Each structure stands twice: as structure tokens, then as C-alpha cells.
Amino acid sequence: METFFVLTHVDENGSALSKASLEAVTAGMKLARQQSAKLTIGILGATSVEAANAAATTVAATGARLLAVSGKAFAQPRYATDAAACEALCRAAQASIVLAPGSSRFVRVAAGVAHRLGGFIDTHITSLSSNDSVDATRWFYRQRVEATISRETRPWFLLLDAGTHAAFAGEPAAAQVEEVDVTLPATRTTVEGLRSPMRDAQTIRPDARLLFVAGAGWTKKQVDGQTHVAEAGELILSFLRLSGASLGSSKSLADQKAEGLGEEQSVLPFLSHMNQIGQTGSTPRHAKGLSTCCHGEEPHVVGWRFIGERRAISLDPNCGWTRGKADVVYIADAFQVMAKINALLEARSA
Ligand SMILES: Cc1cc2nc3c(=O)[nH]c(=O)nc-3n(C[C@H](O)[C@H](O)[C@H](O)COP(=O)(O)OP(=O)(O)OC[C@H]3O[C@@H](n4cnc5c(N)ncnc54)[C@H](O)[C@@H]3O)c2cc1C
């Protein structure tokens, strides 16, 4: 009989479980139910036992056994303390299958913890199922090949990709958390604080409902024979500010460099190769996507595999989007359309 253990951590505020952790809880509940097995949930990172209890209220409705490692030393992500805490939690849970969110905090330590426990780890898991054995699914070769994996080694750690499961949303209830003791390891790293970019500078927003893609057309000569790059930048940034969308880019746009500003300065300064979607870019998950001034060629559209509803605005009625790659295509001038959309959003927020 497997023992299913979901390893979670609190969010940046320290008072609630992260969304990705709640997604892992959903996956763990499903597996445990399929095998009529018990579920244990471990919570890492609360500053105190009281804070861990508060964070646990959101998952108390699962009926799972709840374990926690808390305290100031474990509140900040740091390899030595996180690895020691995760190891202690897994041992206390006597876990054979460990599910954890593929967050930066756990990606850093999970392989080390699996090694300490003599286990195995697989990452980027997108779905799980369980009959006689537990099967995990992940994609290879730029999301072109989907593989189903099962292993005999235990404990088996599975890091889940964000957005692949619904976040657990049960009624909050009083929780009784068992605190697990950890001998504090020697630490060399002192966390002095967090520095994050301004909201406007952070254009990649994995949790956004909408992916907004900018293509090279934004920098091309328009009907008046002129380019309008500054206006394009303003329209795109205004839309991101008003809608909260995440910004993606085609390769052709991300490759363009501003003259005289050096190798690394993109023609649209808020955009980098981190925004690039496609075969040599990323494959994000969003409920909807809106492509603008982009031709919709295959190496780009392959990055849209996990976008739920696809729309595009292009001047070209023969672009790739119109050839079955989008649900809705507007044959229109994106400068005009986005100016109108921004005005409507502005009026709504006023
Ligand atoms: C090995 C390989 C890997 C690649 N990997 C990637 C990748 O990961 N991601 C990627 O994106 N590409 C990738 N490419 C490149 C890809 O094939 C295309 O060249 C690229 O996606 C084209 O970008 P684009 O559509 O923005 O530009 P363009 O092809 O220049 O298209 C611009 C579009 O904008 C339209 N337009 C212009 N003005 C307006 C306006 N005012 N309103 C509306 N529409 C307008 C034009 O009609 C045109 O359709 C790869 C290619 C290769 C060979």
C-alpha cells in the first residue's frame, strides 16, 4: 500500500499555502482516493506553530494528517534548512509517493532530499493516475512527446508543473498540526530580504488568465510608410497594466535590437528572450491568448499548446492563425484595435 504525502510551503506572506501547493493537494487527494490510501500533508515555512495551524485551515477539510516544520529559521527559503525540513517531514510521513509543487523553493531542494532518502525524482509532471501502480505524465522534446512514467523505487518524488491541477478549495476548518522536530543544520546563507521588480517591469505573469503576444508587426512600417515603435510600446504596456495579462513575444520581435543601445537592448525595452513563446521559447499555460501583429508560424504556435482559447489580430488574411491555429482571427490593424480596447478598459476602471 502506498503512503501519499503532499509537501507544501507557505506563500511569500507566510500566512497561507501557495496556490501551487494547493494544486498539489488536489492531485494528492485524487491519488489517495483512487487507492483508498491515507493522505498526509506537510507544511514548510510558517514562522510559528500558530502560523502553520492558520495556513493548515485551508486544507483541514481534506481529512489528511497534517505535519509541519515551522520557526524563524525555516521561514526563508534556503537550501540547508529547507532540505533538512523536507527530509524530516518525509521521514515522519513514511512517504512512499511524495507530491510537491514545482516551485522555485522546492525545485532547488527536492532532488537532494530524494537522494538523502534513497529515492527517485521526476519533474514537470502534468498529470497523475493510479490503478495498480502510480503513473505520472510529462512532456519531452519541447512539448511534442508525452510520456507516461511509473517507477518501483520508493520514495518517488514527483514535482508538479503549475497550472496542471485545480487549486484545492475546501471550506476552511480548524486544523490540528503535528510539529516535526528538525535539528537545525549548519547554515552559511543569511537571507537579508527580498527584492522584486516593480509590477510594471514584471511582464511575465504565469498566474494571469490571459497571455498577450506581441509580434514583429508592431515594429514594421505601417500604412503611412512609417514605423511607430514608441506608440506600439505604449499600447502594449497600457494593455498589460489595464488587463493584468502576461506578455509573450514572437522570436522575430524578441530578436530585434535597438540601434545604438548595445547587443542586449531590445527594440521594445521591456521585452527580452524570456518573453519568447514557441519552439525555442516557452510553452506557458493560460486560459486565453491574444496574438497581435504576429504571423502565427508553426515554430511560434507550438508554444501555444496549453493556451485554452486562442485569438489573433493580424492584417494578413492568409496568416498561420487563419489556417486553423486560432479560434477567432480579427483581420484588422492591431494599433487601432488595441487603442480601442485600452480606452474601453480605461473607462471601465475609472
Ligand atoms: C529552428 C527555428 C526555431 C524557431 N523558434 C521560434 C520560437 O520559439 N518562437 C517564435 O516566435 N518563432 C520561432 N521561429 C521563427 C518563426 O518561424 C517566425 O519567423 C516568427 O515567429 C515570426 O515572427 P512574427 O510572426 O512576429 O513576424 P513576421 O513573420 O514578420 O509577421 C509579422 C506579422 O505582423 C502583421 N502585422 C503588421 N502590422 C500589423 C498591424 N498593424 N496589425 C496587425 N497585424 C500586423 C503582418 O501582417 C505579419 O503577419 C523559429 C524558427 C526556426 C527556424
The ligand as an SDF file (V2000), in Angstrom:
LIG
                    3D

 53 58  0  0  0  0  0  0  0  0999 V2000
   14.5130   26.4570  -35.6490 C   0  0  0  0  0  0  0  0  0  0  0  0
   13.5500   27.6000  -35.5010 C   0  0  0  0  0  0  0  0  0  0  0  0
   13.0270   27.8640  -34.2480 C   0  0  0  0  0  0  0  0  0  0  0  0
   12.1310   28.9140  -34.0900 C   0  0  0  0  0  0  0  0  0  0  0  0
   11.5970   29.1470  -32.8400 N   0  0  0  0  0  0  0  0  0  0  0  0
   10.6860   30.1360  -32.7010 C   0  0  0  0  0  0  0  0  0  0  0  0
   10.0830   30.3930  -31.4380 C   0  0  0  0  0  0  0  0  0  0  0  0
   10.3580   29.7390  -30.4320 O   0  0  0  0  0  0  0  0  0  0  0  0
    9.1740   31.3770  -31.3510 N   0  0  0  0  0  0  0  0  0  0  0  0
    8.8260   32.1640  -32.4380 C   0  0  0  0  0  0  0  0  0  0  0  0
    8.0140   33.0660  -32.2760 O   0  0  0  0  0  0  0  0  0  0  0  0
    9.4050   31.9380  -33.6250 N   0  0  0  0  0  0  0  0  0  0  0  0
   10.3190   30.9620  -33.7840 C   0  0  0  0  0  0  0  0  0  0  0  0
   10.9030   30.7890  -35.0070 N   0  0  0  0  0  0  0  0  0  0  0  0
   10.6460   31.7920  -36.0440 C   0  0  0  0  0  0  0  0  0  0  0  0
    9.2910   31.6520  -36.7180 C   0  0  0  0  0  0  0  0  0  0  0  0
    9.3840   30.7010  -37.7550 O   0  0  0  0  0  0  0  0  0  0  0  0
    8.8460   33.0040  -37.3080 C   0  0  0  0  0  0  0  0  0  0  0  0
    9.8760   33.5260  -38.1060 O   0  0  0  0  0  0  0  0  0  0  0  0
    8.4620   34.0500  -36.2690 C   0  0  0  0  0  0  0  0  0  0  0  0
    7.5370   33.5170  -35.3390 O   0  0  0  0  0  0  0  0  0  0  0  0
    7.8220   35.2300  -36.9870 C   0  0  0  0  0  0  0  0  0  0  0  0
    7.5210   36.2390  -36.0650 O   0  0  0  0  0  0  0  0  0  0  0  0
    6.3230   37.2380  -36.3380 P   0  0  0  0  0  0  0  0  0  0  0  0
    5.1270   36.4810  -36.7440 O   0  0  0  0  0  0  0  0  0  0  0  0
    6.2030   38.1350  -35.1490 O   0  0  0  0  0  0  0  0  0  0  0  0
    6.9030   38.1610  -37.5160 O   0  0  0  0  0  0  0  0  0  0  0  0
    6.5020   38.2640  -39.0390 P   0  0  0  0  0  0  0  0  0  0  0  0
    6.5850   36.9700  -39.7280 O   0  0  0  0  0  0  0  0  0  0  0  0
    7.3200   39.3970  -39.5710 O   0  0  0  0  0  0  0  0  0  0  0  0
    4.9580   38.6660  -39.0130 O   0  0  0  0  0  0  0  0  0  0  0  0
    4.5110   39.9310  -38.6240 C   0  0  0  0  0  0  0  0  0  0  0  0
    3.0200   39.9340  -38.8240 C   0  0  0  0  0  0  0  0  0  0  0  0
    2.5000   41.1650  -38.3430 O   0  0  0  0  0  0  0  0  0  0  0  0
    1.4160   41.5490  -39.1910 C   0  0  0  0  0  0  0  0  0  0  0  0
    1.1890   42.9930  -38.9950 N   0  0  0  0  0  0  0  0  0  0  0  0
    1.9880   44.0340  -39.3310 C   0  0  0  0  0  0  0  0  0  0  0  0
    1.4180   45.1880  -38.9400 N   0  0  0  0  0  0  0  0  0  0  0  0
    0.2350   44.8670  -38.3490 C   0  0  0  0  0  0  0  0  0  0  0  0
   -0.8120   45.6220  -37.7750 C   0  0  0  0  0  0  0  0  0  0  0  0
   -0.7640   46.9710  -37.7100 N   0  0  0  0  0  0  0  0  0  0  0  0
   -1.8780   44.9770  -37.2600 N   0  0  0  0  0  0  0  0  0  0  0  0
   -1.9610   43.6160  -37.3120 C   0  0  0  0  0  0  0  0  0  0  0  0
   -1.0060   42.8410  -37.8850 N   0  0  0  0  0  0  0  0  0  0  0  0
    0.0850   43.4780  -38.3790 C   0  0  0  0  0  0  0  0  0  0  0  0
    1.9030   41.1740  -40.5820 C   0  0  0  0  0  0  0  0  0  0  0  0
    0.7920   41.0520  -41.4640 O   0  0  0  0  0  0  0  0  0  0  0  0
    2.5940   39.8320  -40.3140 C   0  0  0  0  0  0  0  0  0  0  0  0
    1.6630   38.7700  -40.4530 O   0  0  0  0  0  0  0  0  0  0  0  0
   11.7790   29.7280  -35.2010 C   0  0  0  0  0  0  0  0  0  0  0  0
   12.3060   29.4280  -36.4570 C   0  0  0  0  0  0  0  0  0  0  0  0
   13.1840   28.3940  -36.5960 C   0  0  0  0  0  0  0  0  0  0  0  0
   13.7360   28.1110  -37.9650 C   0  0  0  0  0  0  0  0  0  0  0  0
  1  2  1  0
  2  3  1  0
  2 52  2  0
  3  4  2  0
  4  5  1  0
  4 50  1  0
  5  6  2  0
  6  7  1  0
  6 13  1  0
  7  8  2  0
  7  9  1  0
  9 10  1  0
 10 11  2  0
 10 12  1  0
 12 13  2  0
 13 14  1  0
 14 15  1  0
 14 50  1  0
 15 16  1  0
 16 17  1  0
 16 18  1  0
 18 19  1  0
 18 20  1  0
 20 21  1  0
 20 22  1  0
 22 23  1  0
 23 24  1  0
 24 25  2  0
 24 26  1  0
 24 27  1  0
 27 28  1  0
 28 29  2  0
 28 30  1  0
 28 31  1  0
 31 32  1  0
 32 33  1  0
 33 34  1  0
 33 48  1  0
 34 35  1  0
 35 36  1  0
 35 46  1  0
 36 37  1  0
 36 45  1  0
 37 38  2  0
 38 39  1  0
 39 40  1  0
 39 45  2  0
 40 41  1  0
 40 42  2  0
 42 43  1  0
 43 44  2  0
 44 45  1  0
 46 47  1  0
 46 48  1  0
 48 49  1  0
 50 51  2  0
 51 52  1  0
 52 53  1  0
M  END
$$$$
